[in-house]
């Protein structure tokens, strides 16, 4: 009776049980650790590319603008200081090294996601470690495609916004705010859906992965907004951790971000099991 009258509660309960059984909270820690090790080499690589192409002055503000819509506001000073320091040091000699570290740490994060998805679907992984690493590296590049498109849309979107404002004398700040959030959420959903589609050691369909990707994206937005509001109002991480405060905030946000990806994967697995039982 409870299963029929409260299906949403029952699904949430099953997801929580699975998260505990599959040690998803521990896996999220591992993924977040890999993510923060991936994040700064990624920034270094992007800054180096901008330096080499002589586009740093034009595109660095756009890069910071993209990041400001994703990460908690309190961490932006840490990120902008890092970008400024890397740009001032002319790190062209670090291009290959930054790329290699970025790919390796990013693939480590993807391997954490892949292991969690295999547990969610209760399928054994018969791939060797080498093949798992290669698949994970491929995932890094696949997930990078919508990330690059997000950056390009942000750049050209800003140019379009200024053009319309100049030609029609219309600023429409509310419209552009909604459009920016829409682009960010769509890119996030596509990246998560790619992880769900490629990650587990089983055949997937887009129809089966999209519900979890949508849920994970919604949870990510709520977690980002909620955590940012908490930090702005109550958080005093600089008192607790001193100069490491911004880094701790960034790490906690990354943990929440990786955790919602695992929650969405478990949701897809529960939804599929429920559908099969009903059939």
C-alpha positions in Angstrom: 0.0 0.0 0.0 2.8 2.4 0.9 4.7 1.6 -2.3 1.6 2.6 -4.4 0.6 5.6 -2.3 4.0 7.1 -1.9 6.1 6.0 -4.9 8.4 9.1 -4.6 9.2 8.4 -1.0 9.9 4.7 -1.8 12.2 5.6 -4.6 14.1 8.1 -2.4 14.4 5.5 0.4 15.8 2.9 -2.1 18.3 5.5 -3.4 19.5 6.3 0.1 19.9 2.6 0.9 21.8 2.0 -2.3 24.1 5.0 -1.7 25.0 3.5 1.7 25.4 0.0 0.5 27.6 1.0 -2.5 29.7 3.4 -0.4 28.7 6.2 -2.7 29.7 8.9 -0.1 33.2 7.4 0.0 33.3 7.3 -3.8 32.2 10.9 -4.0 35.2 11.8 -1.8 37.6 10.0 -4.2 36.0 11.7 -7.2 36.1 15.1 -5.5 39.8 14.6 -4.7 40.5 13.8 -8.4 38.3 16.7 -9.5 40.3 19.3 -7.5 43.5 17.8 -8.8 42.0 18.0 -12.3 40.6 21.5 -11.9 43.8 23.6 -11.5 45.8 21.8 -14.3 42.8 22.4 -16.5 43.0 26.2 -15.7 46.7 26.1 -16.2 46.3 24.4 -19.6 43.6 26.9 -20.7 45.6 29.9 -19.6 48.7 28.5 -21.4 46.6 28.1 -24.6 45.4 31.7 -24.3 49.0 32.9 -23.8 50.3 30.9 -26.8 47.5 32.2 -29.1 47.9 35.7 -27.8 44.2 35.8 -26.7 44.6 36.1 -23.0 43.6 39.7 -22.7 40.4 39.2 -24.7 39.3 35.8 -23.5 40.5 35.6 -19.9 37.6 37.8 -18.6 35.2 35.5 -20.4 36.8 32.4 -18.8 36.4 34.0 -15.4 32.8 34.8 -16.3 32.1 31.2 -17.1 33.6 30.0 -13.9 31.7 32.6 -11.8 28.5 31.0 -12.9 29.6 27.5 -11.8 31.6 27.7 -8.6 30.7 29.3 -5.3 31.3 33.1 -5.2 33.7 32.8 -2.2 36.1 30.7 -4.3 36.4 33.1 -7.2 39.2 35.1 -5.5 41.3 32.0 -5.3 40.6 31.1 -8.9 41.3 34.6 -10.3 44.5 34.9 -8.3 45.6 31.6 -9.7 44.8 32.6 -13.3 46.6 35.9 -12.8 49.7 34.3 -11.4 49.8 31.7 -14.2 49.3 34.4 -16.8 52.1 36.5 -15.4 54.6 33.6 -15.3 54.1 32.9 -19.1 53.7 29.1 -18.5 54.1 28.0 -22.1 56.8 25.5 -21.1 54.2 23.8 -18.9 51.6 23.2 -21.7 52.4 19.5 -22.2 52.8 18.7 -18.5 49.6 20.5 -17.6 47.7 18.6 -20.3 49.1 15.2 -19.2 48.2 15.9 -15.5 44.8 17.2 -16.5 44.0 14.0 -18.5 45.4 11.6 -15.9 43.6 13.2 -12.9 40.4 13.6 -15.0 40.5 10.0 -15.9 40.9 9.1 -12.2 37.6 11.0 -11.5 35.9 9.2 -14.4 37.1 5.8 -13.0 35.4 6.6 -9.7 32.2 7.4 -11.5 32.5 4.2 -13.6 33.0 2.0 -10.5 30.0 3.6 -8.8 27.8 3.2 -11.9 28.7 -0.5 -12.1 27.7 -0.9 -8.5 24.5 0.9 -9.0 23.5 -1.5 -11.8 25.1 -4.4 -10.0 27.2 -5.4 -13.0 30.7 -6.7 -12.7 33.4 -4.9 -14.6 35.4 -7.3 -16.8 37.6 -4.6 -18.2 41.3 -4.7 -17.3 42.7 -1.6 -15.5 44.3 -0.5 -18.8 41.0 -0.7 -20.7 39.2 1.1 -17.8 41.8 3.9 -17.9 41.5 4.2 -21.7 37.7 4.4 -21.4 38.0 7.0 -18.6 40.4 9.1 -20.7 37.9 8.9 -23.6 35.2 10.1 -21.2 37.3 13.1 -20.2 37.4 14.3 -23.8 33.7 13.5 -24.4 32.7 15.5 -21.4 35.0 18.3 -22.5 33.0 18.8 -25.7 29.9 20.4 -24.0 32.3 22.3 -21.7 34.0 23.9 -24.6 30.7 24.7 -26.2 29.6 26.3 -23.0 32.6 28.5 -23.0 32.0 29.5 -26.7 28.3 30.2 -26.1 29.2 32.4 -23.2 31.7 34.3 -25.2 29.5 34.8 -28.2 26.5 35.3 -26.0 28.2 38.3 -24.4 29.0 39.7 -27.8 25.3 39.2 -28.9 24.1 40.8 -25.7 26.2 43.9 -26.3 25.2 44.1 -30.0 21.5 44.0 -29.1 21.9 46.5 -26.4 23.7 48.9 -28.8 21.3 48.4 -31.7 18.0 48.4 -29.9 18.8 50.1 -26.6 17.5 47.1 -24.8 19.5 45.5 -21.9 17.0 42.9 -20.7 19.1 41.7 -17.8 16.5 39.2 -16.6 16.5 37.5 -20.1 20.2 37.2 -20.3 20.4 35.9 -16.8 17.9 33.2 -17.6 19.6 32.4 -20.9 23.0 32.0 -19.2 21.6 29.7 -16.5 19.8 27.7 -19.2 23.0 27.2 -21.1 24.9 26.2 -18.0 22.2 23.7 -16.9 21.9 22.2 -20.4 25.7 21.8 -20.7 25.8 20.2 -17.2 23.0 17.8 -18.1 24.7 16.8 -21.3 28.0 16.1 -19.5 26.3 14.0 -16.8 24.3 12.1 -19.4 27.5 11.2 -21.3 29.0 9.8 -18.1 25.9 7.7 -17.5 25.8 6.5 -21.1 29.5 5.5 -21.4 30.5 4.9 -17.8 28.8 1.6 -16.8 29.9 -1.7 -18.1 26.6 -2.4 -19.9 24.6 -1.2 -22.8 22.7 2.0 -22.2 20.1 4.1 -24.1 19.7 7.8 -23.9 16.1 7.4 -22.7 17.3 5.5 -19.7 20.1 7.9 -18.7 18.3 11.2 -19.2 16.0 11.0 -16.0 19.0 10.7 -13.7 20.9 13.4 -15.6 18.0 15.7 -15.2 17.7 14.9 -11.5 21.5 15.3 -10.9 21.5 18.6 -12.8 18.6 19.9 -10.7 20.3 18.7 -7.5 23.6 20.3 -8.6 21.9 23.7 -9.1 20.1 23.5 -5.7 23.3 22.4 -4.0 25.4 25.1 -5.6 22.8 27.9 -4.8 22.2 26.5 -1.3 25.8 26.0 -0.4 26.7 29.5 -1.8 24.0 31.1 0.3 25.1 29.2 3.4 28.7 30.2 2.9 27.8 33.9 2.3 25.5 34.0 5.4 27.0 31.6 7.9 30.3 30.3 6.7 33.4 31.5 8.3 35.9 29.2 6.7 38.6 31.8 6.8 38.4 31.8 10.6 38.6 28.0 10.8 41.1 27.4 8.0 42.8 30.7 7.5 44.2 31.2 4.0 43.0 27.7 3.1 39.4 28.7 3.6 38.6 29.3 -0.1 40.2 26.0 -1.0 38.1 24.1 1.6 34.9 25.7 0.3 35.9 24.7 -3.3 36.6 21.1 -2.2 33.3 20.8 -0.3 31.4 22.2 -3.4 33.2 19.6 -5.6 32.2 16.9 -3.2 28.6 17.9 -3.4 28.9 18.1 -7.2 30.3 14.6 -7.5 27.8 13.2 -5.0 24.8 14.4 -7.0 26.2 12.6 -10.1 26.2 9.4 -8.1 22.7 10.1 -6.8 21.5 10.5 -10.4 23.1 7.2 -11.4 21.4 5.4 -8.5 18.1 7.0 -9.5 18.4 5.6 -13.0 19.2 2.1 -11.7 16.2 2.2 -9.3 13.9 3.5 -12.0 15.0 0.8 -14.3 14.6 -1.9 -11.7 11.1 -0.6 -10.8 10.1 -0.5 -14.4 11.3 -4.1 -15.0 9.5 -5.3 -11.8 6.3 -3.6 -13.0 6.6 -5.2 -16.4 
